[in-house]
Amino acid sequence: MLTKSTERKPNTWTLALKKFNEGKPSYLMPRRGTPEFFEVKKIQREIVQRINQEFKEHSSPAEEVKEEVKEEVKEEVKEEVKEDVKEAERFEQVKRKRKHRRTRVK
């Protein structure tokens, strides 16, 4: 059983390739773009879906809350950055106006 905190996700290509070669007399490494390659990719997608489902089933409520908080913080940071950019633009406009005034007076 996989858990997010203790184990890494396995190499799905290798797992799919092993499954593809089960029961065959010799091990086949399909070339990219061949029908065999696409068959291995299909097996790989199924493995990835199964692994992702397993991760979702074993995720704790704390991890879900953590993800929600991350999203909220991202939005807050985006808003703060937008405000800072606007403030910097206003500062630059004022600076340009002052510089422009000084050059006209001379």
Backbone as XML, in Angstrom:
<?xml version="1.0"?>
<chain id="A" units="angstrom">
  <residue number="1" name="MET">
    <atom name="N" x="0.846" y="-1.184" z="0.000"/>
    <atom name="CA" x="0.000" y="0.000" z="0.000"/>
    <atom name="C" x="0.890" y="1.246" z="0.000"/>
  </residue>
  <residue number="2" name="LEU">
    <atom name="N" x="0.589" y="2.193" z="-0.846"/>
    <atom name="CA" x="1.377" y="3.415" z="-0.959"/>
    <atom name="C" x="0.776" y="4.521" z="-0.104"/>
  </residue>
  <residue number="3" name="THR">
    <atom name="N" x="1.619" y="5.271" z="0.538"/>
    <atom name="CA" x="1.159" y="6.453" z="1.256"/>
    <atom name="C" x="1.995" y="7.626" z="0.776"/>
  </residue>
  <residue number="4" name="LYS">
    <atom name="N" x="1.389" y="8.788" z="0.777"/>
    <atom name="CA" x="2.066" y="9.961" z="0.238"/>
    <atom name="C" x="3.335" y="10.303" z="1.014"/>
  </residue>
  <residue number="5" name="SER">
    <atom name="N" x="3.304" y="10.123" z="2.314"/>
    <atom name="CA" x="4.418" y="10.607" z="3.118"/>
    <atom name="C" x="5.603" y="9.651" z="3.157"/>
  </residue>
  <residue number="6" name="THR">
    <atom name="N" x="5.384" y="8.360" z="2.919"/>
    <atom name="CA" x="6.478" y="7.418" z="3.128"/>
    <atom name="C" x="7.057" y="6.814" z="1.863"/>
  </residue>
  <residue number="7" name="GLU">
    <atom name="N" x="6.276" y="6.669" z="0.806"/>
    <atom name="CA" x="6.770" y="5.982" z="-0.372"/>
    <atom name="C" x="6.638" y="6.853" z="-1.614"/>
  </residue>
  <residue number="8" name="ARG">
    <atom name="N" x="7.559" y="6.616" z="-2.540"/>
    <atom name="CA" x="7.506" y="7.310" z="-3.821"/>
    <atom name="C" x="6.647" y="6.511" z="-4.780"/>
  </residue>
  <residue number="9" name="LYS">
    <atom name="N" x="6.145" y="7.187" z="-5.789"/>
    <atom name="CA" x="5.405" y="6.483" z="-6.829"/>
    <atom name="C" x="6.400" y="5.657" z="-7.641"/>
  </residue>
  <residue number="10" name="PRO">
    <atom name="N" x="6.019" y="4.463" z="-8.041"/>
    <atom name="CA" x="6.937" y="3.633" z="-8.814"/>
    <atom name="C" x="7.088" y="4.137" z="-10.250"/>
  </residue>
  <residue number="11" name="ASN">
    <atom name="N" x="8.113" y="3.640" z="-10.925"/>
    <atom name="CA" x="8.329" y="3.977" z="-12.326"/>
    <atom name="C" x="7.272" y="3.237" z="-13.143"/>
  </residue>
  <residue number="12" name="THR">
    <atom name="N" x="6.274" y="3.951" z="-13.607"/>
    <atom name="CA" x="5.128" y="3.312" z="-14.266"/>
    <atom name="C" x="5.489" y="2.730" z="-15.628"/>
  </residue>
  <residue number="13" name="TRP">
    <atom name="N" x="6.465" y="3.331" z="-16.314"/>
    <atom name="CA" x="6.865" y="2.775" z="-17.610"/>
    <atom name="C" x="7.431" y="1.371" z="-17.417"/>
  </residue>
  <residue number="14" name="THR">
    <atom name="N" x="8.288" y="1.207" z="-16.411"/>
    <atom name="CA" x="8.894" y="-0.096" z="-16.145"/>
    <atom name="C" x="7.825" y="-1.115" z="-15.768"/>
  </residue>
  <residue number="15" name="LEU">
    <atom name="N" x="6.897" y="-0.713" z="-14.921"/>
    <atom name="CA" x="5.819" y="-1.634" z="-14.530"/>
    <atom name="C" x="4.981" y="-2.039" z="-15.736"/>
  </residue>
  <residue number="16" name="ALA">
    <atom name="N" x="4.663" y="-1.066" z="-16.588"/>
    <atom name="CA" x="3.854" y="-1.363" z="-17.774"/>
    <atom name="C" x="4.617" y="-2.272" z="-18.734"/>
  </residue>
  <residue number="17" name="LEU">
    <atom name="N" x="5.908" y="-2.031" z="-18.876"/>
    <atom name="CA" x="6.728" y="-2.849" z="-19.763"/>
    <atom name="C" x="6.801" y="-4.290" z="-19.262"/>
  </residue>
  <residue number="18" name="LYS">
    <atom name="N" x="6.941" y="-4.455" z="-17.941"/>
    <atom name="CA" x="6.962" y="-5.803" z="-17.364"/>
    <atom name="C" x="5.636" y="-6.511" z="-17.604"/>
  </residue>
  <residue number="19" name="LYS">
    <atom name="N" x="4.552" y="-5.785" z="-17.404"/>
    <atom name="CA" x="3.234" y="-6.384" z="-17.619"/>
    <atom name="C" x="3.036" y="-6.749" z="-19.096"/>
  </residue>
  <residue number="20" name="PHE">
    <atom name="N" x="3.486" y="-5.884" z="-19.988"/>
    <atom name="CA" x="3.371" y="-6.128" z="-21.421"/>
    <atom name="C" x="4.136" y="-7.392" z="-21.818"/>
  </residue>
  <residue number="21" name="ASN">
    <atom name="N" x="5.303" y="-7.612" z="-21.205"/>
    <atom name="CA" x="6.163" y="-8.731" z="-21.568"/>
    <atom name="C" x="5.848" y="-10.022" z="-20.823"/>
  </residue>
  <residue number="22" name="GLU">
    <atom name="N" x="4.858" y="-9.998" z="-19.913"/>
    <atom name="CA" x="4.500" y="-11.218" z="-19.175"/>
    <atom name="C" x="4.072" y="-12.307" z="-20.154"/>
  </residue>
  <residue number="23" name="GLY">
    <atom name="N" x="4.601" y="-13.515" z="-19.963"/>
    <atom name="CA" x="4.197" y="-14.657" z="-20.768"/>
    <atom name="C" x="4.807" y="-14.707" z="-22.155"/>
  </residue>
  <residue number="24" name="LYS">
    <atom name="N" x="5.661" y="-13.765" z="-22.490"/>
    <atom name="CA" x="6.309" y="-13.771" z="-23.802"/>
    <atom name="C" x="7.654" y="-14.498" z="-23.681"/>
  </residue>
  <residue number="25" name="PRO">
    <atom name="N" x="8.058" y="-15.195" z="-24.723"/>
    <atom name="CA" x="9.315" y="-15.942" z="-24.644"/>
    <atom name="C" x="10.555" y="-15.044" z="-24.538"/>
  </residue>
  <residue number="26" name="SER">
    <atom name="N" x="10.501" y="-13.835" z="-25.118"/>
    <atom name="CA" x="11.643" y="-12.924" z="-25.015"/>
    <atom name="C" x="11.142" y="-11.532" z="-24.627"/>
  </residue>
  <residue number="27" name="TYR">
    <atom name="N" x="12.019" y="-10.803" z="-23.980"/>
    <atom name="CA" x="11.688" y="-9.463" z="-23.509"/>
    <atom name="C" x="11.735" y="-8.494" z="-24.686"/>
  </residue>
  <residue number="28" name="LEU">
    <atom name="N" x="10.676" y="-7.709" z="-24.871"/>
    <atom name="CA" x="10.596" y="-6.781" z="-25.991"/>
    <atom name="C" x="10.578" y="-5.349" z="-25.471"/>
  </residue>
  <residue number="29" name="MET">
    <atom name="N" x="11.454" y="-4.534" z="-26.019"/>
    <atom name="CA" x="11.470" y="-3.107" z="-25.707"/>
    <atom name="C" x="10.965" y="-2.396" z="-26.953"/>
  </residue>
  <residue number="30" name="PRO">
    <atom name="N" x="9.687" y="-1.995" z="-26.985"/>
    <atom name="CA" x="9.118" y="-1.428" z="-28.208"/>
    <atom name="C" x="9.692" y="-0.064" z="-28.557"/>
  </residue>
  <residue number="31" name="ARG">
    <atom name="N" x="9.834" y="0.159" z="-29.854"/>
    <atom name="CA" x="10.297" y="1.465" z="-30.336"/>
    <atom name="C" x="9.141" y="2.460" z="-30.283"/>
  </residue>
  <residue number="32" name="ARG">
    <atom name="N" x="9.501" y="3.706" z="-30.078"/>
    <atom name="CA" x="8.501" y="4.765" z="-30.002"/>
    <atom name="C" x="7.724" y="4.850" z="-31.317"/>
  </residue>
  <residue number="33" name="GLY">
    <atom name="N" x="6.386" y="4.934" z="-31.184"/>
    <atom name="CA" x="5.538" y="5.091" z="-32.353"/>
    <atom name="C" x="4.994" y="3.786" z="-32.910"/>
  </residue>
  <residue number="34" name="THR">
    <atom name="N" x="5.468" y="2.636" z="-32.413"/>
    <atom name="CA" x="4.981" y="1.346" z="-32.895"/>
    <atom name="C" x="3.702" y="0.959" z="-32.154"/>
  </residue>
  <residue number="35" name="PRO">
    <atom name="N" x="2.928" y="0.026" z="-32.708"/>
    <atom name="CA" x="1.714" y="-0.418" z="-32.007"/>
    <atom name="C" x="2.015" y="-0.997" z="-30.617"/>
  </residue>
  <residue number="36" name="GLU">
    <atom name="N" x="3.166" y="-1.679" z="-30.498"/>
    <atom name="CA" x="3.553" y="-2.237" z="-29.199"/>
    <atom name="C" x="3.811" y="-1.117" z="-28.189"/>
  </residue>
  <residue number="37" name="PHE">
    <atom name="N" x="4.436" y="-0.038" z="-28.661"/>
    <atom name="CA" x="4.710" y="1.112" z="-27.793"/>
    <atom name="C" x="3.404" y="1.685" z="-27.247"/>
  </residue>
  <residue number="38" name="PHE">
    <atom name="N" x="2.418" y="1.833" z="-28.140"/>
    <atom name="CA" x="1.146" y="2.402" z="-27.706"/>
    <atom name="C" x="0.400" y="1.459" z="-26.769"/>
  </residue>
  <residue number="39" name="GLU">
    <atom name="N" x="0.623" y="0.175" z="-26.935"/>
    <atom name="CA" x="0.016" y="-0.791" z="-26.020"/>
    <atom name="C" x="0.628" y="-0.653" z="-24.625"/>
  </residue>
  <residue number="40" name="VAL">
    <atom name="N" x="1.950" y="-0.476" z="-24.565"/>
    <atom name="CA" x="2.617" y="-0.264" z="-23.272"/>
    <atom name="C" x="2.139" y="1.047" z="-22.653"/>
  </residue>
  <residue number="41" name="LYS">
    <atom name="N" x="1.990" y="2.096" z="-23.469"/>
    <atom name="CA" x="1.504" y="3.382" z="-22.949"/>
    <atom name="C" x="0.095" y="3.252" z="-22.385"/>
  </residue>
  <residue number="42" name="LYS">
    <atom name="N" x="-0.742" y="2.437" z="-23.021"/>
    <atom name="CA" x="-2.101" y="2.215" z="-22.522"/>
    <atom name="C" x="-2.050" y="1.526" z="-21.156"/>
  </residue>
  <residue number="43" name="ILE">
    <atom name="N" x="-1.213" y="0.507" z="-21.044"/>
    <atom name="CA" x="-1.041" y="-0.184" z="-19.756"/>
    <atom name="C" x="-0.523" y="0.798" z="-18.717"/>
  </residue>
  <residue number="44" name="GLN">
    <atom name="N" x="0.410" y="1.668" z="-19.118"/>
    <atom name="CA" x="0.975" y="2.660" z="-18.202"/>
    <atom name="C" x="-0.106" y="3.611" z="-17.684"/>
  </residue>
  <residue number="45" name="ARG">
    <atom name="N" x="-0.984" y="4.071" z="-18.585"/>
    <atom name="CA" x="-2.072" y="4.967" z="-18.158"/>
    <atom name="C" x="-2.963" y="4.287" z="-17.124"/>
  </residue>
  <residue number="46" name="GLU">
    <atom name="N" x="-3.263" y="3.009" z="-17.347"/>
    <atom name="CA" x="-4.096" y="2.270" z="-16.393"/>
    <atom name="C" x="-3.410" y="2.174" z="-15.033"/>
  </residue>
  <residue number="47" name="ILE">
    <atom name="N" x="-2.110" y="1.919" z="-15.039"/>
    <atom name="CA" x="-1.351" y="1.830" z="-13.785"/>
    <atom name="C" x="-1.359" y="3.177" z="-13.074"/>
  </residue>
  <residue number="48" name="VAL">
    <atom name="N" x="-1.134" y="4.253" z="-13.818"/>
    <atom name="CA" x="-1.114" y="5.601" z="-13.223"/>
    <atom name="C" x="-2.471" y="5.923" z="-12.604"/>
  </residue>
  <residue number="49" name="GLN">
    <atom name="N" x="-3.555" y="5.596" z="-13.320"/>
    <atom name="CA" x="-4.894" y="5.852" z="-12.776"/>
    <atom name="C" x="-5.115" y="5.080" z="-11.486"/>
  </residue>
  <residue number="50" name="ARG">
    <atom name="N" x="-4.678" y="3.813" z="-11.480"/>
    <atom name="CA" x="-4.849" y="2.985" z="-10.286"/>
    <atom name="C" x="-4.040" y="3.547" z="-9.110"/>
  </residue>
  <residue number="51" name="ILE">
    <atom name="N" x="-2.806" y="3.961" z="-9.379"/>
    <atom name="CA" x="-1.953" y="4.528" z="-8.327"/>
    <atom name="C" x="-2.544" y="5.831" z="-7.801"/>
  </residue>
  <residue number="52" name="ASN">
    <atom name="N" x="-2.983" y="6.697" z="-8.705"/>
    <atom name="CA" x="-3.568" y="7.975" z="-8.279"/>
    <atom name="C" x="-4.816" y="7.754" z="-7.446"/>
  </residue>
  <residue number="53" name="GLN">
    <atom name="N" x="-5.633" y="6.780" z="-7.837"/>
    <atom name="CA" x="-6.838" y="6.469" z="-7.069"/>
    <atom name="C" x="-6.459" y="5.988" z="-5.674"/>
  </residue>
  <residue number="54" name="GLU">
    <atom name="N" x="-5.422" y="5.159" z="-5.608"/>
    <atom name="CA" x="-4.975" y="4.643" z="-4.319"/>
    <atom name="C" x="-4.470" y="5.781" z="-3.429"/>
  </residue>
  <residue number="55" name="PHE">
    <atom name="N" x="-3.745" y="6.738" z="-4.017"/>
    <atom name="CA" x="-3.277" y="7.888" z="-3.248"/>
    <atom name="C" x="-4.450" y="8.702" z="-2.730"/>
  </residue>
  <residue number="56" name="LYS">
    <atom name="N" x="-5.453" y="8.909" z="-3.579"/>
    <atom name="CA" x="-6.616" y="9.695" z="-3.156"/>
    <atom name="C" x="-7.354" y="9.014" z="-2.020"/>
  </residue>
  <residue number="57" name="GLU">
    <atom name="N" x="-7.488" y="7.698" z="-2.104"/>
    <atom name="CA" x="-8.194" y="6.969" z="-1.055"/>
    <atom name="C" x="-7.468" y="7.027" z="0.275"/>
  </residue>
  <residue number="58" name="HIS">
    <atom name="N" x="-6.151" y="7.119" z="0.239"/>
    <atom name="CA" x="-5.377" y="7.099" z="1.476"/>
    <atom name="C" x="-4.932" y="8.483" z="1.929"/>
  </residue>
  <residue number="59" name="SER">
    <atom name="N" x="-5.389" y="9.513" z="1.259"/>
    <atom name="CA" x="-5.006" y="10.853" z="1.700"/>
    <atom name="C" x="-5.828" y="11.221" z="2.930"/>
  </residue>
  <residue number="60" name="SER">
    <atom name="N" x="-5.162" y="11.846" z="3.843"/>
    <atom name="CA" x="-5.839" y="12.196" z="5.100"/>
    <atom name="C" x="-6.567" y="13.526" z="4.944"/>
  </residue>
  <residue number="61" name="PRO">
    <atom name="N" x="-7.559" y="13.764" z="5.801"/>
    <atom name="CA" x="-8.257" y="15.062" z="5.747"/>
    <atom name="C" x="-7.299" y="16.228" z="5.969"/>
  </residue>
  <residue number="62" name="ALA">
    <atom name="N" x="-6.260" y="16.004" z="6.781"/>
    <atom name="CA" x="-5.297" y="17.073" z="7.028"/>
    <atom name="C" x="-4.595" y="17.468" z="5.737"/>
  </residue>
  <residue number="63" name="GLU">
    <atom name="N" x="-4.275" y="16.500" z="4.893"/>
    <atom name="CA" x="-3.616" y="16.809" z="3.622"/>
    <atom name="C" x="-4.557" y="17.578" z="2.705"/>
  </residue>
  <residue number="64" name="GLU">
    <atom name="N" x="-5.837" y="17.221" z="2.719"/>
    <atom name="CA" x="-6.808" y="17.932" z="1.890"/>
    <atom name="C" x="-6.939" y="19.376" z="2.344"/>
  </residue>
  <residue number="65" name="VAL">
    <atom name="N" x="-6.992" y="19.574" z="3.662"/>
    <atom name="CA" x="-7.076" y="20.933" z="4.212"/>
    <atom name="C" x="-5.814" y="21.700" z="3.850"/>
  </residue>
  <residue number="66" name="LYS">
    <atom name="N" x="-4.667" y="21.018" z="3.934"/>
    <atom name="CA" x="-3.400" y="21.653" z="3.595"/>
    <atom name="C" x="-3.415" y="22.143" z="2.152"/>
  </residue>
  <residue number="67" name="GLU">
    <atom name="N" x="-3.945" y="21.333" z="1.241"/>
    <atom name="CA" x="-4.028" y="21.730" z="-0.163"/>
    <atom name="C" x="-4.957" y="22.929" z="-0.334"/>
  </residue>
  <residue number="68" name="GLU">
    <atom name="N" x="-6.092" y="22.924" z="0.381"/>
    <atom name="CA" x="-7.021" y="24.053" z="0.296"/>
    <atom name="C" x="-6.359" y="25.331" z="0.796"/>
  </residue>
  <residue number="69" name="VAL">
    <atom name="N" x="-5.633" y="25.211" z="1.904"/>
    <atom name="CA" x="-4.943" y="26.375" z="2.465"/>
    <atom name="C" x="-3.891" y="26.878" z="1.487"/>
  </residue>
  <residue number="70" name="LYS">
    <atom name="N" x="-3.170" y="25.953" z="0.847"/>
    <atom name="CA" x="-2.171" y="26.359" z="-0.144"/>
    <atom name="C" x="-2.820" y="27.177" z="-1.251"/>
  </residue>
  <residue number="71" name="GLU">
    <atom name="N" x="-3.976" y="26.724" z="-1.727"/>
    <atom name="CA" x="-4.673" y="27.440" z="-2.799"/>
    <atom name="C" x="-5.099" y="28.828" z="-2.324"/>
  </residue>
  <residue number="72" name="GLU">
    <atom name="N" x="-5.617" y="28.904" z="-1.094"/>
    <atom name="CA" x="-6.036" y="30.200" z="-0.555"/>
    <atom name="C" x="-4.843" y="31.141" z="-0.444"/>
  </residue>
  <residue number="73" name="VAL">
    <atom name="N" x="-3.730" y="30.613" z="0.057"/>
    <atom name="CA" x="-2.530" y="31.433" z="0.215"/>
    <atom name="C" x="-2.035" y="31.899" z="-1.147"/>
  </residue>
  <residue number="74" name="LYS">
    <atom name="N" x="-2.072" y="31.007" z="-2.141"/>
    <atom name="CA" x="-1.652" y="31.391" z="-3.488"/>
    <atom name="C" x="-2.483" y="32.565" z="-3.986"/>
  </residue>
  <residue number="75" name="GLU">
    <atom name="N" x="-3.796" y="32.498" z="-3.771"/>
    <atom name="CA" x="-4.671" y="33.585" z="-4.225"/>
    <atom name="C" x="-4.352" y="34.880" z="-3.482"/>
  </residue>
  <residue number="76" name="GLU">
    <atom name="N" x="-4.121" y="34.774" z="-2.160"/>
    <atom name="CA" x="-3.792" y="35.968" z="-1.379"/>
    <atom name="C" x="-2.482" y="36.583" z="-1.865"/>
  </residue>
  <residue number="77" name="VAL">
    <atom name="N" x="-1.495" y="35.732" z="-2.116"/>
    <atom name="CA" x="-0.199" y="36.219" z="-2.579"/>
    <atom name="C" x="-0.349" y="36.880" z="-3.945"/>
  </residue>
  <residue number="78" name="LYS">
    <atom name="N" x="-1.157" y="36.281" z="-4.821"/>
    <atom name="CA" x="-1.377" y="36.872" z="-6.138"/>
    <atom name="C" x="-1.960" y="38.273" z="-5.990"/>
  </residue>
  <residue number="79" name="GLU">
    <atom name="N" x="-2.943" y="38.421" z="-5.105"/>
    <atom name="CA" x="-3.560" y="39.726" z="-4.899"/>
    <atom name="C" x="-2.550" y="40.720" z="-4.346"/>
  </residue>
  <residue number="80" name="GLU">
    <atom name="N" x="-1.720" y="40.278" z="-3.390"/>
    <atom name="CA" x="-0.709" y="41.163" z="-2.822"/>
    <atom name="C" x="0.291" y="41.603" z="-3.895"/>
  </residue>
  <residue number="81" name="VAL">
    <atom name="N" x="0.688" y="40.673" z="-4.736"/>
    <atom name="CA" x="1.638" y="41.003" z="-5.800"/>
    <atom name="C" x="1.014" y="42.004" z="-6.761"/>
  </residue>
  <residue number="82" name="LYS">
    <atom name="N" x="-0.255" y="41.793" z="-7.108"/>
    <atom name="CA" x="-0.936" y="42.738" z="-7.998"/>
    <atom name="C" x="-0.965" y="44.127" z="-7.380"/>
  </residue>
  <residue number="83" name="GLU">
    <atom name="N" x="-1.270" y="44.201" z="-6.084"/>
    <atom name="CA" x="-1.302" y="45.498" z="-5.400"/>
    <atom name="C" x="0.082" y="46.138" z="-5.393"/>
  </residue>
  <residue number="84" name="ASP">
    <atom name="N" x="1.123" y="45.323" z="-5.136"/>
    <atom name="CA" x="2.488" y="45.851" z="-5.123"/>
    <atom name="C" x="2.886" y="46.372" z="-6.502"/>
  </residue>
  <residue number="85" name="VAL">
    <atom name="N" x="2.483" y="45.666" z="-7.535"/>
    <atom name="CA" x="2.801" y="46.099" z="-8.901"/>
    <atom name="C" x="2.104" y="47.422" z="-9.201"/>
  </residue>
  <residue number="86" name="LYS">
    <atom name="N" x="0.842" y="47.533" z="-8.810"/>
    <atom name="CA" x="0.116" y="48.783" z="-9.034"/>
    <atom name="C" x="0.783" y="49.936" z="-8.290"/>
  </residue>
  <residue number="87" name="GLU">
    <atom name="N" x="1.196" y="49.674" z="-7.047"/>
    <atom name="CA" x="1.848" y="50.706" z="-6.244"/>
    <atom name="C" x="3.174" y="51.121" z="-6.890"/>
  </residue>
  <residue number="88" name="ALA">
    <atom name="N" x="3.931" y="50.144" z="-7.390"/>
    <atom name="CA" x="5.202" y="50.442" z="-8.051"/>
    <atom name="C" x="4.965" y="51.251" z="-9.320"/>
  </residue>
  <residue number="89" name="GLU">
    <atom name="N" x="3.919" y="50.932" z="-10.059"/>
    <atom name="CA" x="3.606" y="51.688" z="-11.268"/>
    <atom name="C" x="3.240" y="53.132" z="-10.930"/>
  </residue>
  <residue number="90" name="ARG">
    <atom name="N" x="2.434" y="53.296" z="-9.853"/>
    <atom name="CA" x="2.079" y="54.656" z="-9.436"/>
    <atom name="C" x="3.325" y="55.442" z="-9.035"/>
  </residue>
  <residue number="91" name="PHE">
    <atom name="N" x="4.224" y="54.785" z="-8.303"/>
    <atom name="CA" x="5.464" y="55.426" z="-7.871"/>
    <atom name="C" x="6.284" y="55.872" z="-9.080"/>
  </residue>
  <residue number="92" name="GLU">
    <atom name="N" x="6.389" y="54.997" z="-10.086"/>
    <atom name="CA" x="7.146" y="55.335" z="-11.294"/>
    <atom name="C" x="6.504" y="56.514" z="-12.024"/>
  </residue>
  <residue number="93" name="GLN">
    <atom name="N" x="5.171" y="56.574" z="-12.063"/>
    <atom name="CA" x="4.491" y="57.688" z="-12.722"/>
    <atom name="C" x="4.796" y="59.003" z="-12.009"/>
  </residue>
  <residue number="94" name="VAL">
    <atom name="N" x="4.740" y="58.968" z="-10.689"/>
    <atom name="CA" x="5.034" y="60.180" z="-9.908"/>
    <atom name="C" x="6.484" y="60.593" z="-10.139"/>
  </residue>
  <residue number="95" name="LYS">
    <atom name="N" x="7.369" y="59.629" z="-10.143"/>
    <atom name="CA" x="8.789" y="59.900" z="-10.349"/>
    <atom name="C" x="9.021" y="60.541" z="-11.717"/>
  </residue>
  <residue number="96" name="ARG">
    <atom name="N" x="8.355" y="60.013" z="-12.754"/>
    <atom name="CA" x="8.491" y="60.560" z="-14.101"/>
    <atom name="C" x="7.951" y="61.991" z="-14.163"/>
  </residue>
  <residue number="97" name="LYS">
    <atom name="N" x="6.805" y="62.221" z="-13.490"/>
    <atom name="CA" x="6.218" y="63.570" z="-13.498"/>
    <atom name="C" x="7.164" y="64.571" z="-12.849"/>
  </residue>
  <residue number="98" name="ARG">
    <atom name="N" x="7.769" y="64.169" z="-11.717"/>
    <atom name="CA" x="8.692" y="65.074" z="-11.022"/>
    <atom name="C" x="9.903" y="65.372" z="-11.906"/>
  </residue>
  <residue number="99" name="LYS">
    <atom name="N" x="10.418" y="64.331" z="-12.551"/>
    <atom name="CA" x="11.571" y="64.504" z="-13.414"/>
    <atom name="C" x="11.208" y="65.419" z="-14.583"/>
  </residue>
  <residue number="100" name="HIS">
    <atom name="N" x="10.022" y="65.225" z="-15.119"/>
    <atom name="CA" x="9.553" y="66.024" z="-16.243"/>
    <atom name="C" x="9.408" y="67.488" z="-15.827"/>
  </residue>
  <residue number="101" name="ARG">
    <atom name="N" x="8.860" y="67.726" z="-14.608"/>
    <atom name="CA" x="8.713" y="69.084" z="-14.098"/>
    <atom name="C" x="10.057" y="69.767" z="-13.957"/>
  </residue>
  <residue number="102" name="ARG">
    <atom name="N" x="11.051" y="69.049" z="-13.431"/>
    <atom name="CA" x="12.379" y="69.621" z="-13.221"/>
    <atom name="C" x="13.014" y="70.003" z="-14.549"/>
  </residue>
  <residue number="103" name="THR">
    <atom name="N" x="12.811" y="69.185" z="-15.559"/>
    <atom name="CA" x="13.456" y="69.497" z="-16.858"/>
    <atom name="C" x="12.785" y="70.693" z="-17.524"/>
  </residue>
  <residue number="104" name="ARG">
    <atom name="N" x="11.494" y="70.924" z="-17.285"/>
    <atom name="CA" x="10.814" y="72.059" z="-17.914"/>
    <atom name="C" x="11.193" y="73.356" z="-17.242"/>
  </residue>
  <residue number="105" name="VAL">
    <atom name="N" x="11.420" y="73.336" z="-15.930"/>
    <atom name="CA" x="11.714" y="74.565" z="-15.183"/>
    <atom name="C" x="13.055" y="75.143" z="-15.606"/>
  </residue>
  <residue number="106" name="LYS">
    <atom name="N" x="14.009" y="74.335" z="-15.900"/>
    <atom name="CA" x="15.363" y="74.803" z="-16.237"/>
    <atom name="C" x="15.367" y="75.527" z="-17.509"/>
  </residue>
</chain>
